[in-house]
Amino acid sequence: MSSTAETTITQAAIEGQAQPERTRYEHSDSPLADLLERPALAVPAVNIFDFSTPDNAMKAADMLAKSDFVPKDYRGKPGNILVAVSMGAEVGLKPLQALQNIAVINGRPGLWGDALPALIRVHPEFEYMDEWEENETAYCVIKRRNQPAQTRTFSAEDAKRAGLAGGNVHKSYPARMRQMRARGFCSRDVFPDALKGLGVAEEIASIPREDYSDVDSGGATSRTEAIKQKLRKVDEPELTESEKAGVHSYLADIKAAKTREDLDGLGQALKDESEAVQNAVRSAYANKLERVKSDEGK
């Protein structure tokens, strides 16, 4: 086999039958890896974007925020640019690389899936990475030195279970979406030290906004609680029109409540409501109670 970084492996020649086409990335033979490791070309240095000091970093961020060459989510937001550049530095990305490869989605930063191979392939313990699609299932295999190879998959059935099958990305690029999911799972599991806890932008983008915040209650809720609510809704019957009206009324009263006594009265009234109504306002009630207790303790 040649030592090129990206090699198409066809097992048919070995096993005598047609096999899914696989793409292999190998350590340090990678052109992308070479670019990350290699010093810049010998051209006159123009150090326009200097992030070495706080003052220079702020000036550079202001300049970039006014540019059309940065992603639109960073335009007019020098603070976000500074944070993205700092996060990029943690994983080895230069400032402009960070802005192109780190996305802020629903307030959470994530790496675009295309950046994952470039980052893990320069890790000193990286050996190889294989990717292929078979029977509507994406496979990703990553080998770390002195450890067994790890395989992660993501299928069309997985997409349906996750509620992704009806999304625009899945409809337009189903194979690509599955590939990014399998790649993200495998990369994070095998090389968490290379990614420093950053999520994968394609995954973050698919999480509904309500999983990040409790809009109805007017306050923040934990992502864990949001997921619990979503799981509870799977087995809950749909609210009737009268129950929906009751929920809206209770949410308004919870939002207006000022004291623990106000909430106690609402709690007593809720005992007479259906379980569906109680579940629909449970999180808002608990969040408001916590805030009232905190205010009373000040």
C-alpha positions, 0 to 999 in steps of 0.5 A: 500500500502506498503511504498516502494519507487518504487511501481507498481500500477495496477488500474485493481484491482480498476476499474476492467479492464486492465490499463497501468502499472504505476511506482510511486516514493514517498517521502523519502521512496526511496532507492536512496533518502536514499542514497543521504541523508544518511551519508557514510558507516563507512569505513576508509576515504581516502580523495583522491579527495579533492575539498575544496581549489583551489589548491586541486581541481586542483590536484584532477581534474588533477588526474581524467582527467587521469582516465579511470573511468570518462566519456570520455568527461572529460578525459584530460579536468581538467577544464571541471571536475572542472566546472562539480563538481561545477555545481553538488555541486549546485544541491547537487551532490558529485564530482564523482556523478556529473561527472557521471550524468552531461554531456557536449553536444555541450558545454552545460551541462545537467543532464542525465534523470536518475538523475532527480528522485534522485534529486527531490525526496530528495526535502523537498516539493516532494510528489510523481512521477508517470510514465507510457506509454499508446498508444505510449505516455509517461506520467509523473505526479509530485506532489509538496506539497501544489500544484496541481499535474502536468502532462506532456506527450510526444508522438510518434507524438511529436517525429515526429514533433520534428524531432526525429523519425528518430534518432538512439535513437528513433529507438532503444529505442522509449519508453525510449526516450519518457519517458525521454522527459516527465520526463524532461518537468515535472521535470523542470516545477515542481522543477526548484529550485532543478535543478538550470536551468540545462537542460536534457542531452537527450534533449540537445543531440537531438538539432542539432549542427547548433542550437548552432552556425553559422558555415558558418558565422564564428561567434556565433549566438544566439540560438533564431536566430538559431531556427528562421532560422530553422523555416523559412526553413520549408516553404522555397523552396529548393535552385537551384544549381545556388542559392546554388553557389550564397549563397556560394559566398556571404558567402565567400564575407561576411566573407572577408568584412572588413568595413561597406562599403564592407557590404553595397555593398553586401547588394545592390547586395543582393537586386537583388537576390531571397528571398531564397538566401537572407534568406540563408545569412541573419544571416551571414550578420547581424552577420558580420555587428555587428562585424564590427560596434563593431570593428569600435567603438573601 
